[in-house]
Amino acid sequence: MAIFLNKDSKVIVQGMTGATGMKHTKLMLADGTNIVGGVNPRKAGTSVDIDGNDIPVFGTVAEAIEKTGANVSVLFVPPAFAKAAVVEAIDAEIPLAVVITEGIAVHDTAAFYAYAVSQGNKTRIVGPNCPGLITPGQSNAGIIPGDITKPGRIGLVSKSGTLTYQMMYELRDIGFSSAVGIGGDPIIGTTHIDALAAFEADPDTDLIVMIGEIGGDAEERAAAFIKENVTKPVVGYVAGFTAPEGKTMGHAGAIVSGSSGTAAAKKEALEAAGVKVGKTPTETAKLAREILAG
């Protein structure tokens, strides 16, 4: 069992033939991902040999789905063209679109997210500005290193890419059912709450690690959801305890206004919901170990 992505997922890559797309397609293939095609209108009808895998290139997402049965798209498309690429994926009704691209205008993200909702939410969007998601030993859709952990019983949802990797490495001996990097932009598709609900329903996840960061109120809303709906133990970490007020830090969504959005406020909300919160990633991993050890 896994959330959103498993060994049966058929993955296409929008932007596969670009330098970044090619690099990460190669890495995803090495992790066992079933990549069935790429999409590039200018190179439709050709194919690309990647480590002995002959990957066809299609002109559209709809054609790729028709020819291969693809149900996941990973997007490595430059920011200026990302909105059109996501809209194309939504129009083709692909069930999962993983938007890796950083630097997409917030207005564009708002537009394609609203469009997905208007079309009946048939396409789950992960991202943008995210590392994607991985189900270790089964499939990897994005840029998460596949060799830093193993399959296990922990579910991970994180705003931060690098902290995703660190947590997976810290708990590599226990392993993960799935890890989802949701991205740190002000507007994103899949949220902490969406991932928490999926992990709660997943019989192969015993504990959930949730990584947040300063800015916005996503963690406070997640805390309220956990209190009402999550029975599994949740361990949390909030990045940004030392961040100065009013300054955007790293991610576009990580800006604090007054006491709203501070790491301390988020920690307090999570702890009130019964979540154990570590002061550092290492301390968070230690808390997870203690809970799993019983």
C-alpha positions as CSV (number, residue, x, y, z in Angstrom):
1,M,0.0,0.0,0.0
2,A,1.2,3.6,-0.7
3,I,-0.4,7.0,-1.0
4,F,-0.8,8.6,-4.4
5,L,2.0,6.6,-6.1
6,N,2.9,2.9,-6.3
7,K,4.6,0.3,-8.4
8,D,1.7,0.2,-10.9
9,S,1.9,4.0,-11.5
10,K,2.6,4.8,-15.2
11,V,4.6,8.0,-15.3
12,I,5.1,10.5,-18.1
13,V,7.5,13.5,-18.0
14,Q,6.4,16.8,-19.4
15,G,9.7,18.5,-20.3
16,M,11.6,15.2,-20.4
17,T,13.9,16.3,-23.3
18,G,15.3,19.3,-21.5
19,A,18.5,19.1,-19.5
20,T,16.8,18.9,-16.1
21,G,14.0,16.6,-17.3
22,M,16.6,14.2,-18.8
23,K,18.7,14.2,-15.7
24,H,15.8,13.4,-13.4
25,T,14.1,10.9,-15.8
26,K,17.4,8.9,-15.6
27,L,17.4,9.0,-11.8
28,M,13.7,8.1,-11.6
29,L,14.2,5.1,-13.9
30,A,17.1,4.0,-11.7
31,D,14.7,4.0,-8.8
32,G,12.4,1.6,-10.6
33,T,9.8,4.2,-11.7
34,N,7.7,3.0,-14.7
35,I,8.3,5.9,-17.1
36,V,6.2,5.3,-20.2
37,G,6.8,8.5,-22.1
38,G,7.8,12.1,-22.4
39,V,5.8,15.1,-23.7
40,N,7.3,17.7,-26.1
41,P,5.2,19.0,-29.0
42,R,8.3,19.8,-31.0
43,K,9.7,16.3,-30.7
44,A,6.5,14.3,-31.0
45,G,7.1,10.9,-32.7
46,T,10.7,10.6,-31.7
47,S,12.1,8.5,-28.8
48,V,15.0,8.9,-26.3
49,D,17.3,6.2,-25.2
50,I,18.0,6.5,-21.5
51,D,20.3,3.8,-20.1
52,G,18.9,1.3,-22.5
53,N,15.3,2.3,-22.0
54,D,13.6,3.5,-25.2
55,I,11.2,6.3,-24.1
56,P,8.7,7.6,-26.7
57,V,8.0,11.3,-26.9
58,F,4.4,12.4,-27.5
59,G,3.0,15.7,-28.7
60,T,0.4,16.0,-26.0
61,V,-0.5,14.6,-22.6
62,A,-3.7,13.3,-24.0
63,E,-1.9,11.3,-26.7
64,A,0.6,10.0,-24.0
65,I,-2.4,8.8,-21.9
66,E,-4.1,7.2,-24.9
67,K,-1.0,5.3,-26.1
68,T,0.4,4.3,-22.7
69,G,-2.3,4.4,-20.0
70,A,-0.2,7.0,-18.1
71,N,-1.7,8.1,-14.8
72,V,1.0,10.4,-13.4
73,S,2.8,13.3,-15.0
74,V,6.0,14.9,-13.6
75,L,6.5,18.4,-14.9
76,F,10.0,19.9,-15.5
77,V,8.7,22.9,-17.5
78,P,10.2,26.4,-17.3
79,P,8.1,28.8,-15.2
80,A,6.8,30.8,-18.1
81,F,5.3,27.7,-19.7
82,A,4.3,25.8,-16.6
83,K,0.7,27.1,-16.4
84,A,-0.1,25.9,-19.9
85,A,1.5,22.6,-19.2
86,V,-0.5,22.0,-16.0
87,V,-3.7,23.1,-17.7
88,E,-3.0,20.6,-20.5
89,A,-2.5,17.8,-17.9
90,I,-5.8,18.8,-16.2
91,D,-7.6,18.8,-19.6
92,A,-6.3,15.3,-20.3
93,E,-7.7,14.3,-16.8
94,I,-4.4,12.7,-15.7
95,P,-5.0,11.7,-12.0
96,L,-1.8,13.1,-10.6
97,A,0.4,16.0,-11.8
98,V,3.6,16.6,-9.9
99,V,4.8,20.2,-10.6
100,I,8.5,20.4,-9.7
101,T,9.1,23.8,-11.3
102,E,10.3,26.6,-9.0
103,G,9.5,30.3,-9.6
104,I,6.1,30.0,-11.1
105,A,4.1,33.2,-10.7
106,V,1.6,32.9,-7.8
107,H,-1.1,34.2,-10.1
108,D,-0.4,31.3,-12.5
109,T,-0.6,28.7,-9.8
110,A,-3.8,30.2,-8.5
111,A,-5.2,30.0,-12.1
112,F,-4.3,26.4,-12.7
113,Y,-5.4,25.3,-9.2
114,A,-8.7,27.0,-9.7
115,Y,-9.0,25.5,-13.1
116,A,-8.5,22.0,-11.6
117,V,-11.2,22.6,-9.1
118,S,-13.6,23.9,-11.8
119,Q,-13.0,20.8,-13.8
120,G,-14.1,18.6,-10.9
121,N,-10.7,18.0,-9.2
122,K,-10.0,15.0,-11.4
123,T,-6.3,15.9,-11.3
124,R,-4.4,15.9,-8.0
125,I,-1.7,18.6,-8.2
126,V,1.4,18.2,-6.0
127,G,3.5,21.3,-5.9
128,P,4.6,23.6,-7.4
129,N,8.2,24.3,-6.2
130,C,8.4,20.8,-4.6
131,P,10.6,17.7,-4.7
132,G,7.7,15.5,-5.6
133,L,6.9,12.2,-3.9
134,I,8.4,8.7,-3.5
135,T,7.2,5.4,-2.4
136,P,10.5,3.7,-1.6
137,G,11.1,0.4,-3.5
138,Q,8.1,1.1,-5.8
139,S,8.2,4.5,-7.6
140,N,9.7,7.9,-7.5
141,A,8.0,10.9,-9.2
142,G,10.3,14.0,-8.8
143,I,13.7,14.8,-7.5
144,I,13.9,13.0,-4.1
145,P,17.1,10.9,-3.9
146,G,15.9,7.3,-4.1
147,D,18.9,5.8,-2.3
148,I,18.7,7.5,1.1
149,T,16.0,5.3,2.7
150,K,14.1,2.1,2.3
151,P,10.5,0.9,2.5
152,G,9.0,1.1,5.9
153,R,6.1,2.2,8.1
154,I,6.5,6.0,8.4
155,G,4.6,8.5,6.3
156,L,6.2,11.8,5.7
157,V,4.7,15.1,4.4
158,S,6.9,18.2,4.2
159,K,6.9,21.8,2.9
160,S,10.7,21.7,2.5
161,G,12.7,19.6,0.0
162,T,16.0,19.4,1.8
163,L,14.3,18.7,5.2
164,T,12.4,15.9,3.4
165,Y,15.7,14.4,2.5
166,Q,17.2,14.9,5.9
167,M,14.3,13.2,7.7
168,M,14.3,10.3,5.3
169,Y,18.0,9.8,6.0
170,E,17.7,10.3,9.8
171,L,15.1,7.5,9.8
172,R,16.5,5.4,7.0
173,D,16.9,2.3,9.2
174,I,13.1,2.3,9.8
175,G,12.0,3.3,6.4
176,F,9.0,5.0,4.8
177,S,5.6,4.0,3.3
178,S,5.6,7.2,1.2
179,A,7.1,10.7,1.4
180,V,5.4,13.7,-0.1
181,G,7.1,17.1,-0.6
182,I,4.2,19.5,-1.0
183,G,6.2,22.6,-1.7
184,G,6.7,26.0,0.0
185,D,4.9,28.4,-2.3
186,P,1.9,30.5,-0.9
187,I,-0.5,28.5,-3.1
188,I,0.0,24.8,-3.5
189,G,-2.2,21.9,-4.7
190,T,-1.9,19.0,-2.2
191,T,-1.8,20.2,1.4
192,H,-0.6,18.8,4.7
193,I,-4.2,17.9,5.4
194,D,-4.6,15.9,2.2
195,A,-1.5,13.9,2.9
196,L,-2.5,13.4,6.6
197,A,-5.9,12.1,5.5
198,A,-4.2,9.7,3.1
199,F,-1.7,8.4,5.6
200,E,-4.5,8.0,8.2
201,A,-6.3,5.7,5.7
202,D,-3.2,3.8,4.7
203,P,-2.9,0.5,6.6
204,D,0.8,0.3,6.0
205,T,1.6,3.7,7.7
206,D,2.0,3.4,11.5
207,L,3.3,6.9,12.2
208,I,3.3,10.3,10.4
209,V,6.1,12.9,10.4
210,M,4.9,16.3,9.3
211,I,7.4,19.1,8.5
212,G,6.2,22.6,8.3
213,E,7.8,26.0,8.2
214,I,7.1,29.6,9.1
215,G,4.5,31.6,7.2
216,G,0.8,31.2,6.5
217,D,-1.5,29.1,8.7
218,A,-1.2,25.7,7.0
219,E,0.3,24.0,10.1
220,E,-2.4,25.5,12.4
221,R,-5.1,24.2,10.1
222,A,-3.3,20.8,10.0
223,A,-3.2,20.7,13.8
224,A,-7.0,21.2,13.9
225,F,-7.5,18.4,11.4
226,I,-5.2,16.1,13.4
227,K,-7.1,16.7,16.5
228,E,-10.4,15.8,14.9
229,N,-9.5,13.1,12.4
230,V,-6.1,11.5,12.9
231,T,-5.7,8.5,15.3
232,K,-2.1,7.6,14.3
233,P,0.8,9.2,16.2
234,V,2.1,12.4,14.5
235,V,5.5,13.9,15.0
236,G,6.2,17.4,13.8
237,Y,9.0,19.8,13.0
238,V,8.6,23.5,12.1
239,A,11.5,25.2,10.3
240,G,12.3,28.9,11.1
241,F,12.5,29.4,14.9
242,T,15.2,32.0,14.4
243,A,13.8,33.8,11.3
244,P,13.4,37.6,11.6
245,E,9.8,38.9,11.5
246,G,8.5,40.3,8.2
247,K,11.3,38.9,6.0
248,T,10.6,36.2,3.3
249,M,12.9,33.3,4.1
250,G,13.7,30.8,1.3
251,H,10.3,29.7,0.2
252,A,7.9,32.4,-1.1
253,G,5.3,31.3,1.4
254,A,7.6,31.7,4.4
255,I,6.8,35.2,5.5
256,V,5.7,36.0,9.1
257,S,3.2,38.8,9.9
258,G,3.1,39.7,13.6
259,S,2.6,36.5,15.7
260,S,0.7,34.8,12.8
261,G,2.8,32.2,11.1
262,T,5.7,32.1,13.6
263,A,7.4,28.8,14.3
264,A,6.4,29.2,18.0
265,A,2.7,29.7,17.2
266,K,2.7,26.6,14.9
267,K,4.5,24.5,17.5
268,E,2.0,25.5,20.1
269,A,-1.0,24.6,17.8
270,L,0.5,21.2,17.0
271,E,1.3,20.4,20.6
272,A,-2.2,21.3,21.6
273,A,-3.4,18.7,19.1
274,G,-1.3,16.0,20.7
275,V,1.6,16.2,18.1
276,K,5.1,15.9,19.6
277,V,7.3,18.6,18.0
278,G,11.0,18.5,17.8
279,K,13.3,21.6,18.0
280,T,15.6,20.2,15.3
281,P,15.1,17.5,12.6
282,T,17.3,15.1,14.6
283,E,15.3,15.6,17.7
284,T,12.1,15.0,15.6
285,A,13.5,11.8,14.3
286,K,14.3,10.7,17.9
287,L,10.7,11.4,18.9
288,A,9.5,9.2,16.1
289,R,11.9,6.4,17.1
290,E,10.7,6.6,20.7
291,I,7.0,6.3,19.7
292,L,7.6,3.4,17.3
293,A,9.6,1.6,20.0
294,G,6.6,1.8,22.2
